[in-house]
Amino acid sequence: MELIKVRNVDKFLGGTKILDNVNINVNKGSVYGLIGPNGAGKTTVIKTLVDIYKPENGEVLIDNENISDNKKLKSKLGYISDFQYFYPSFNVEDMIGFFKETFPEWNEKRHIQLKKLFKLESKKKIKHLSKGMKTQLALLLNLSIMPNILILDEPTSGLDPVIKRKVLNLIVDEVSVNETTVLISSHNLGELEQICDHIGIIHEGKIVLENSVDNLKTDVRKLQVAFRNGLPDDIKNNENILNIESIGKVYQIIVKDNLDIVMADIRRFHPILLETVDMSLEEIFIYKIGGEGYVFEDIAL
């Protein structure tokens, strides 16, 4: 069941079209990763999802209701931005009190559990918190409201490796225990590979690919091949091959479609080595999107 539906959304900022006919589908109880280079439109998508931005065209539906000015939906929606905007004169305890009063589903038991995990000083002023500490506070607050949907924009930015691991585990627990639906934006594909069910890639304001992680890993495959007399020209010209690189006498061949056909074609030339190699999500995006003319140099590897 699709819980979040973004339908034909256009968004302009300062007279420039930032989002161009964006369509996104997020299943209930899943983790959806939104990735793309800087300036691709990730944060604009997220701000449109949570109704900070109003689209010029299209709509955002949550459980088949429009998010626009919908207080009922927003009361069950957690949102953590890349930059936290808390009241700077408040301390940690003040912000907790503010959320308690604002969100009717605040869960004190959950709040106490999370306080033990993050260990934030209750009397410390917000303005004296580091970026990582503000992110931890945002997670504590937004998970304590028991959200149906959690929207995260670079949630591990500024966190040390130990806390980062705890945060990723928390996200997975939210989905498995509470059936929370999560949409997360990140440059770090390694993190997304650990937790995401589906991936959407945005480039220049357009969604250029949307698929499950499992399907992506079967769609693009890597072969290691070696021949006694070098790589035959017939294989070099195969239309199902995205990329060929050589490491000594061994060729690494990236296949985008029809793996069985490519392997049968290679066997005609009696290779002395032919094996498939597992690919990471990072490699898949580099080859899949690079092969379609998109540039992703600034995505973390």
Secondary structure, DSSP 8 states (H G I E B T S, - for coil): -EEEEEEEEEEEETTEEEEEEEEEEEETT-EEEEE--TTSSHHHHHHHHTTSS--SEEEEEETTEE-TT-HHHHTTEEEE-SS----TT-BHHHHHHHHHHH-TT--HHHHHHHHHHH---TT-BGGGS-HHHHHHHHHHHHHHT--SEEEEESTTTT--HHHHHHHHHHHHHHHHHH--EEEEE-SBHHHHHHH-SEEEEEETTEEEEEEEHHHHHHHSEEEEEE-TT---HHHHT-TTEEEEEEETTEEEEEE-S-HHHHHHHHHTT--SEEEEE---HHHHHHHHHHTTT---TTSB-
